[in-house]
Amino acid sequence: MVAQDAGTRLLRPTVPTGVPRPSSGGCGCVGADAQFPAPLKAEGTPGTPFLLARPARTHPPRCRPRRGTRSITNESGEGMSGSTTDSAPESEHDGSSETVEPSAQAGDEKVAAVRRVSEAGRRWRAAQLAGCAALLAVALTGGSIAFGALRDSSGTATVASSSSAVSPGLMASGDLDAGIKAIQAHLRSQPKDYGSWATLGLAYVEQARTKGDPSRYPQAEQALKRSLELEPDNEQALSGRAALAAARHEFKDALTYADRVLKQNPYSERALSSRIDALVELGRYAEASKAADLADERRPGIPVFTRYAYVHELRGDVRTARVVLEQALSTATTPGDIAYVASALGQLAWNQGDYDTALTDYARALAADDSYLPALEGRARAQAASGDRAAAIKGMEAVVARYPLPGPLVALGELYEDRGADGDKARADDQYALVDAWTALARANGVNADLDTAMAAADHGDKAAALRAARAEWARRHTVHTADALAWALHVNGRDKEALPYARQATATGYRNASFRYHRGIIELATGDRKEARSHLGSALKLNPGFSPLGAREARKALKEASE
């Protein structure tokens, strides 16, 4: 990839009139802390991990609008920085309209319709790109394609190792298992190919994420270690170590590895993305915002766009987030990229209580890849919030069968509890028990699972264990998600006065999260502040009335109590 020419100015998105200019402060938590794997939270993730071996793009449009800047202090005066939200109108769902009950068949028809429309557009774009791709293939050697040959600012090519004999198309095609087998076969004949060892390590990290199988992390660690033994400080392996550290929630290590890569190659898309994730997950929001700006300058593209959008969402600037994600979707050409970005758009819409838009976005994702798990999970959540519980349960059952992570398991358990049919309580308890099993497996494979433990156990497990885990996670990092988890764990253990400052801190950045507002309202009610309780419980239900099958029901009961 050629570094951006100083004389070439890339396009910025067209921001609708009236959209507030975002400030420089960033906030939030991605990937591991979010219900949507963004992977990032894919692509993720990071935190949200980005798609493995994503094809490089030459001169994509930049996503950053011009901005004025200022900083704020959170309500408790500690640990966080971000943007004020008085300039970002909320445009909340009013919660008053009747919900529609889409059937599973209707959802499938929507996917099919979107697929028919989008296929024509993709064929046209593919025809345009085919000629450019052919010329690029002639210009590049097989060795430089595998993770992208890079050029420094002087134009000097840096050629990747011979690991590039492994097809990057195979690794990006979605058939990750086949890609791993191909690399393993290659390494049997070329065991000293440090680049292929690094590629294998990254593939194992991605496999662990996509299959919810943390047992792959030790294999990733071994492969990356072997790569570094063969070629110390090689960029691919250091990038892999950053991804592995983030996947294990070791965000300080992830930042260290990302910075080491960037010293070698300031234009590394993978390292720039990992650095944003790590800073956000560590609660260093002002630095994360600057890192997103820098990444947008150096390597604009889908991995950077999605992170940039999430930073804005977490400070309450939902309009800019959607503009940037729509721009990212317009540049996406592979099924993986389309599914990834459209799912991020669906999550953004769901957070605002816009379920029709969320279902349309998830249909766009599934039209590109009908097995994409984040889209299947998101669609099930949107169906539940829209009132189609049967379709939601069926969809979430399919997700946890392939992706048994705490978020989907808890969601399915709560759907069973909300339905209340014969045997549903036992079914729900089975899901919560699986969360405990996953947590034990994750810890055995080097994953810090304290946040997952705190969030699940507070409502559906050992409350004392939830508080211990939340305190441990807060000691490591201060984010909106860790603040909320600690506040709620303190509440369920009857320590509401101690919980309140953390609940305020969780909502101080402007992030429009109904669950955070619900938790704060419940804690305020418990401390006797009925006025504030009414405000936050009401705003939670107005923003996203279906944020949780059980939580929304409890919020309505508490709001009625606070109003008496």
C-alpha positions, 0 to 999 in steps of 0.5 A: 500500500502506498502511503498517502501522497501529501498532495492528494486530499481524500474525500470526507463524508457529507454530513447533513446540515445541523449535525453537531461537530464532534469534539476531540474527546473520545470515550467508550468500550469496544469489542469485548465489552460490547454486546456486538462483537464488532468484532469488533465489538468485531472486528473485530473487537476489538477489543473488536477484531477487524476482518482477517486479511482484509484486502488493502484499499488504495486511497479510500475516502476519509471519514472525518468531518472537521470539528471544534474541540473541547474536553469535559470532566465526568460527574464523579470527577475522575478517570474519564474524558469525553465530549459534552452532549448538549450539542448532539440532539438525541432524536430518541425513539418515543416508545409510544408507537405500536410494535410490529410482529414480523414473522421469521418468514417475513425476515427471510423475505426481507433478506432475499429482497435486499440480496436481489437489489444489492447483487446488481450493484455489487456486479456493477462495482465488481466489473469496475474493480476487476480491471484495476485488480488485474493490473494490481495483480500484475504489478505485485508479486505473490509474496507482496500480496499476502498481507499487503506490501507496504511502502514508506513515505519515500516510496521504498517497498517493504516485501512480505515474507514468503508466507505469502504463498498462502492465498489471502483470498482464501483467508478473507473468503470466510472459510477460515478452517480451510485457510488454516489447513492451507497454512499448516500444509505450507508450514510442513514444507516450509517450517522456517517461514516466519510470515506464515507462522504469524499468519497462522497465529492471527488465524487462530485468534480469529477462529477463537473469536468467530467460534467462541472457542478460547482454546485456540488462544494458546495455539495462537500464542505458540504460532506467534512465538515461533514467528518471532523466534525465526524473525525477531520483531517482525511486523506480522507477528507483533500485530498478531500479539496485539490482536491476541492480547486484546482478545484476552483482554490484556489491553496494556499489552495490546497497546505495547505491541501496537506501538512497536509495530507503528515504530516500524510501519506508521501506516499499518492498518492493523496496528492503527486499529489495535491502538484505537481499541486498546486506548478505548478499552483502557479508558484513555478516551482523549488519546483514543480519539486522537488515535482515531483521527491519526488512523483516518489520516494514514489508513482510511478504510473500513477497519478505521471507519468502524472504529471512528464511528464507534468512538462517536457513538460512545460520546452520543454523536449518533448521526456522525456515527451513522454517516461514517458507517454508511460511507464505509458500507458504500466502499465495501465490496466483499461479502465479509466487509458488507456483513460486518459494516451492515451489522454495525449499522444494525447495532447502532439502530437497535441502540436507539430503539429503531427496530425497523431500521435495525432489521433492514440493516441486518437483512443487508448483512445477511444478504451478503453472508447468511451465516454471519453470526453478529447479524443473526444475533442482532436480528434476534435481539431486534425481533425480540424488541419488536415483539416477535418472541418466537422468531427471536428465540429460534434465532438466538438458539441457532446463534448459541449453538454455534457461538456460545458466548456470554452475551447471546447465552444470557439473552436466550436465557432471558427470552426463555424467562420472559416467555414463561412456558413449561420448562422455560425456567430450567432452560434459562438456568441451563444458559446461565450455567453455560456462561459459567462454563465458558468463563472457566474455559476462557480463564483456563486459556489465558482470557481475563473474563472478569467483566463477563462474570460481573455482568452475567453473575449480577443478575443470574449467578453469584452476586458476591462473585459478581462484585469481586469480578467487577472490582478487579476489572475496575482496578485494571481499567476505567471505562463506561462499561466497567463503571456500569458493571461495578455500579450494578454489582454493588447495587445487587449486593445492597450497596447503593450509595457506593454504587451511585457515583459509578452509575453516574460515571457510566452515563457521563460521556453521553453514550446512549445506552438504555441499560446504563440509564436503567441501572442508574435509575434503579440505583437512584430509586434505591437511594431515595432520589425519586426525581432522578430515578423517574428521569433515567428510567423514563429516558431508558424506556424512551430510548430503547423500550426493548433493551432487555426482555427482563430489564425493560419489564423491571424498568416499567415497574420501577418507573411506576413506583417512582411516580407514586 
